[in-house]
Amino acid sequence: MAIRINLLGLVIICLLFSGCYESKYPLSSSGIARIDTRLLKTWLEENPPAGDKPRRVAIFKFNQTDYTVVFGSDNDTATVARAFTTMIDSVPVLNMQGIESEKPSDRTFVFFKYAFSPDGSLQTWMISSESPLLENTKFSSQAAFAAYIKKHIRDGRLFGELRRFKLAESASLKIVP
């Protein structure tokens, strides 16, 4: 299935995954990130919310530290983002940044903790804007934000609902010019 790219960035990601927490700071520098090759696939959401169609997510290796992530829908649109992994106490977290703006200062990040189930499914939990841990909390620096998230990384109240994705065997996304 060919998908035309629609660069609406994190606005679309936040609509697809409601309740995402946006930050102008990543959890770490992408320069220290490592590629998790298990992510480099096209995934299909299992059990989407009532009334929603399953989302497709394709994750590609962009360079030695970053991914290109394409979120697809059935209306021939896709959202493209840059992502990299931060390890926090052995917990992998994707720092995902919308790339719609040419000005880096306008780009924000959203965050997904992830794990793989024994059957190979990708499990994700988004850092949630509805978390009581983030209510009325402001961060003045990347270091302060990262330290706060590290302190609470194992607290389930930091995250939204579990989303599961299975390997998409016949629903791969292709980028066309």
LUMPARO-629172 format. One record per residue (C-alpha): z, y, x; chain. Coordinates in nm, 3 decimals, m for minus. Example, Ala and Ser with C-alpha at 12.3 -4.5 7.8 and 13.67 -1.06 7.14 Angstrom:
2
> 0.780;m0.450;1.230;A
> 0.714;m0.106;1.367;A
***
This chain:
177
> 0.000;0.000;0.000;A
> m0.104;0.332;0.151;A
> 0.141;0.619;0.103;A
> 0.058;0.986;0.151;A
> 0.328;1.173;0.339;A
> 0.519;1.437;0.146;A
> 0.755;1.620;0.384;A
> 1.029;1.731;0.147;A
> 1.293;1.611;0.390;A
> 1.657;1.571;0.313;A
> 1.630;1.725;m0.030;A
> 1.442;1.414;m0.142;A
> 1.667;1.180;0.054;A
> 1.971;1.336;m0.116;A
> 1.804;1.296;m0.454;A
> 1.720;0.933;m0.381;A
> 2.071;0.866;m0.256;A
> 2.283;1.104;m0.461;A
> 2.601;1.243;m0.314;A
> 2.494;1.266;0.049;A
> 2.697;1.483;0.283;A
> 2.479;1.726;0.481;A
> 2.583;1.862;0.820;A
> 2.419;2.093;1.068;A
> 2.580;1.874;1.336;A
> 2.490;1.517;1.432;A
> 2.765;1.273;1.527;A
> 2.634;1.253;1.884;A
> 2.338;1.346;2.096;A
> 2.027;1.135;2.043;A
> 2.000;1.112;2.422;A
> 2.273;0.847;2.433;A
> 2.144;0.646;2.134;A
> 2.003;0.295;2.156;A
> 1.736;0.145;1.933;A
> 1.861;m0.135;1.708;A
> 1.549;m0.351;1.682;A
> 1.688;m0.527;1.373;A
> 1.623;m0.205;1.179;A
> 1.252;m0.189;1.272;A
> 1.112;m0.328;0.948;A
> 1.013;m0.228;0.598;A
> 1.299;m0.278;0.356;A
> 1.309;m0.299;m0.024;A
> 1.621;m0.192;m0.214;A
> 1.802;m0.468;m0.401;A
> 1.962;m0.390;m0.736;A
> 1.872;m0.020;m0.763;A
> 2.074;0.198;m1.002;A
> 1.989;0.147;m1.370;A
> 1.657;0.305;m1.461;A
> 1.546;0.347;m1.097;A
> 1.272;0.156;m0.922;A
> 1.359;m0.007;m0.589;A
> 1.314;0.226;m0.292;A
> 1.116;0.119;0.011;A
> 1.233;0.226;0.354;A
> 1.020;0.175;0.665;A
> 1.185;0.225;1.002;A
> 0.968;0.267;1.311;A
> 1.060;0.313;1.676;A
> 0.957;0.668;1.773;A
> 1.074;0.667;2.133;A
> 1.352;0.508;2.341;A
> 1.630;0.664;2.132;A
> 1.487;0.781;1.796;A
> 1.340;0.626;1.484;A
> 1.091;0.759;1.233;A
> 1.214;0.671;0.884;A
> 0.983;0.677;0.581;A
> 1.134;0.659;0.232;A
> 0.873;0.554;m0.022;A
> 0.853;0.554;m0.395;A
> 0.606;0.415;m0.645;A
> 0.446;0.753;m0.711;A
> 0.254;0.751;m0.379;A
> 0.487;0.994;m0.208;A
> 0.706;0.943;0.093;A
> 0.970;1.139;0.274;A
> 0.974;1.132;0.654;A
> 1.284;1.180;0.866;A
> 1.399;1.145;1.225;A
> 1.700;0.923;1.291;A
> 1.910;0.785;1.572;A
> 2.216;0.561;1.593;A
> 2.565;0.671;1.692;A
> 2.820;0.399;1.766;A
> 3.171;0.491;1.650;A
> 3.433;0.225;1.732;A
> 3.164;m0.047;1.714;A
> 3.038;0.087;1.379;A
> 2.669;0.189;1.384;A
> 2.589;0.509;1.197;A
> 2.240;0.650;1.146;A
> 2.216;1.026;1.192;A
> 1.915;1.112;0.976;A
> 1.752;1.453;1.003;A
> 1.491;1.598;0.772;A
> 1.192;1.731;0.962;A
> 1.030;1.951;0.700;A
> 1.117;2.278;0.869;A
> 0.954;2.392;1.190;A
> 1.281;2.565;1.284;A
> 1.535;2.315;1.421;A
> 1.818;2.546;1.308;A
> 1.711;2.484;0.944;A
> 1.731;2.105;0.973;A
> 2.042;1.922;0.856;A
> 2.169;1.567;0.897;A
> 2.286;1.297;0.656;A
> 2.464;0.981;0.772;A
> 2.448;0.612;0.687;A
> 2.685;0.347;0.818;A
> 2.501;0.017;0.827;A
> 2.553;m0.355;0.879;A
> 2.356;m0.674;0.832;A
> 2.473;m0.948;0.598;A
> 2.451;m1.317;0.698;A
> 2.130;m1.352;0.491;A
> 1.966;m1.071;0.694;A
> 1.992;m0.801;0.429;A
> 2.052;m0.444;0.543;A
> 2.368;m0.293;0.394;A
> 2.413;0.085;0.397;A
> 2.693;0.322;0.300;A
> 2.623;0.694;0.303;A
> 2.884;0.946;0.411;A
> 2.945;1.102;0.071;A
> 2.978;1.466;m0.027;A
> 3.209;1.339;m0.302;A
> 3.457;1.196;m0.052;A
> 3.809;1.336;m0.093;A
> 3.828;1.327;0.288;A
> 3.554;1.591;0.313;A
> 3.660;1.811;0.023;A
> 3.707;2.170;0.142;A
> 3.657;2.059;0.504;A
> 3.447;2.276;0.737;A
> 3.357;2.199;1.096;A
> 3.302;2.462;1.363;A
> 3.140;2.234;1.618;A
> 2.970;1.900;1.671;A
> 3.275;1.777;1.863;A
> 3.513;1.862;1.576;A
> 3.286;1.692;1.321;A
> 3.243;1.378;1.534;A
> 3.618;1.354;1.602;A
> 3.697;1.383;1.230;A
> 3.445;1.115;1.132;A
> 3.570;0.888;1.413;A
> 3.925;0.925;1.280;A
> 3.810;0.814;0.931;A
> 3.522;0.574;1.011;A
> 3.708;0.272;0.868;A
> 3.829;0.453;0.556;A
> 3.614;0.345;0.261;A
> 3.680;0.675;0.084;A
> 3.446;0.845;0.333;A
> 3.146;0.658;0.199;A
> 2.946;0.623;m0.119;A
> 2.842;0.298;m0.281;A
> 2.699;0.005;m0.094;A
> 2.318;m0.012;m0.104;A
> 2.150;m0.337;m0.004;A
> 1.795;m0.375;0.122;A
> 1.603;m0.697;0.177;A
> 1.306;m0.745;0.401;A
> 0.997;m0.624;0.212;A
> 0.741;m0.896;0.271;A
> 0.455;m0.760;0.061;A
> 0.556;m0.399;0.003;A
> 0.509;m0.247;0.345;A
> 0.454;0.126;0.386;A
> 0.159;0.252;0.582;A
> 0.117;0.609;0.697;A
> m0.228;0.750;0.629;A
> m0.362;1.089;0.740;A
***
